[in-house]
Amino acid sequence: MSIKLTVPRSNLLAAAAISATVAALACLATASAQTQTQTSQNAKADMARCSLLHSTRSHYHANGSEPSAQDVQAELALEQCKSGQYEAGIATLEGLLRSKGIPVPPPEATAQSR
């Protein structure tokens, strides 16, 4: 004795659509988590770069003289980095180093200094 169960075709289509939606959401969640991890790692690297540039400048200007406009710019650039504006802060610090003829550490030096 066998029992045949019949399921309306619309229920099967709905189940397939729900399964596909759940699978897509799982993929999006995984991709989002990976992006957040990568963004966090990039932020740490950018902040390390900013700190290295700031400390390099401070090393060359540790003479106890009165604060200059460039000292203020350097502090503002560091604050930009701390607030997540890494590109602007790093560009300012690199520019300050170059304007004084101080060698700009290559980006690889940031990884070595950690």
C-alpha positions as CSV (number, residue, x, y, z in Angstrom):
1,M,0.0,0.0,0.0
2,S,1.5,3.3,-1.0
3,I,0.2,6.8,-0.3
4,K,0.7,9.4,-2.9
5,L,1.0,12.9,-1.6
6,T,0.5,15.7,-4.0
7,V,1.8,19.2,-3.4
8,P,0.4,22.1,-5.4
9,R,3.0,23.4,-7.9
10,S,2.7,26.9,-6.5
11,N,4.0,25.6,-3.1
12,L,7.0,24.1,-4.7
13,L,7.8,27.3,-6.6
14,A,7.4,29.3,-3.4
15,A,9.7,26.9,-1.5
16,A,12.3,27.1,-4.3
17,A,12.2,30.9,-4.3
18,I,12.6,31.0,-0.5
19,S,15.6,28.7,-0.6
20,A,17.2,30.8,-3.3
21,T,16.6,33.9,-1.2
22,V,18.1,32.4,1.9
23,A,21.1,31.2,0.0
24,A,21.6,34.7,-1.5
25,L,21.3,36.3,1.9
26,A,23.9,33.9,3.3
27,C,26.3,34.8,0.5
28,L,25.8,38.5,1.1
29,A,26.3,38.1,4.9
30,T,29.6,36.3,4.2
31,A,30.8,38.9,1.7
32,S,29.9,41.7,4.1
33,A,31.8,40.1,7.0
34,Q,34.9,39.7,4.7
35,T,34.6,43.3,3.6
36,Q,34.4,44.5,7.2
37,T,37.4,42.5,8.2
38,Q,39.4,43.9,5.2
39,T,38.3,47.4,6.0
40,S,39.3,47.0,9.6
41,Q,42.7,45.7,8.5
42,N,43.1,48.6,6.0
43,A,42.2,51.1,8.7
44,K,44.8,49.7,11.1
45,A,47.5,49.8,8.4
46,D,46.5,53.3,7.4
47,M,46.6,54.5,11.0
48,A,50.0,52.8,11.5
49,R,51.3,54.6,8.4
50,C,50.0,57.9,9.7
51,S,51.6,57.3,13.1
52,L,54.9,56.4,11.4
53,L,54.9,59.6,9.3
54,H,54.0,61.7,12.3
55,S,56.7,60.2,14.5
56,T,59.3,60.5,11.7
57,R,58.5,64.2,11.4
58,S,58.6,64.6,15.2
59,H,62.0,62.9,15.3
60,Y,63.5,65.5,13.0
61,H,61.8,68.4,14.8
62,A,62.5,67.4,18.4
63,N,64.6,70.5,19.0
64,G,62.4,72.2,21.6
65,S,61.7,75.3,19.5
66,E,58.5,77.2,19.5
67,P,55.6,75.4,17.7
68,S,55.3,76.4,14.1
69,A,52.4,76.4,11.6
70,Q,53.7,73.1,10.3
71,D,53.7,71.6,13.7
72,V,50.0,72.5,13.9
73,Q,49.4,71.0,10.5
74,A,51.1,67.8,11.5
75,E,48.9,67.5,14.6
76,L,45.8,68.2,12.6
77,A,46.8,65.6,10.0
78,L,47.2,63.0,12.8
79,E,43.7,64.0,14.1
80,Q,42.4,63.5,10.6
81,C,43.8,60.0,10.6
82,K,42.3,59.3,14.0
83,S,38.9,60.3,12.7
84,G,39.2,58.0,9.7
85,Q,40.3,60.5,7.1
86,Y,43.5,58.6,6.4
87,E,44.1,59.7,2.8
88,A,44.1,63.4,3.7
89,G,46.1,62.9,6.9
90,I,48.8,60.8,5.2
91,A,49.0,63.2,2.2
92,T,49.5,66.1,4.5
93,L,52.2,64.4,6.6
94,E,54.1,63.2,3.5
95,G,53.9,66.7,2.1
96,L,55.3,68.2,5.3
97,L,58.2,65.7,5.3
98,R,59.0,66.4,1.6
99,S,58.9,70.2,2.1
100,K,61.6,69.9,4.8
101,G,63.7,67.5,2.7
102,I,63.0,64.6,5.2
103,P,63.0,61.2,3.6
104,V,59.5,59.8,3.4
105,P,59.4,56.2,4.7
106,P,58.1,53.8,2.0
107,P,54.8,52.2,2.7
108,E,56.6,48.9,3.3
109,A,58.3,50.5,6.3
110,T,55.0,50.7,8.1
111,A,54.7,46.9,8.2
112,Q,58.2,46.6,9.4
113,S,57.8,49.1,12.2
114,R,54.9,47.2,13.8
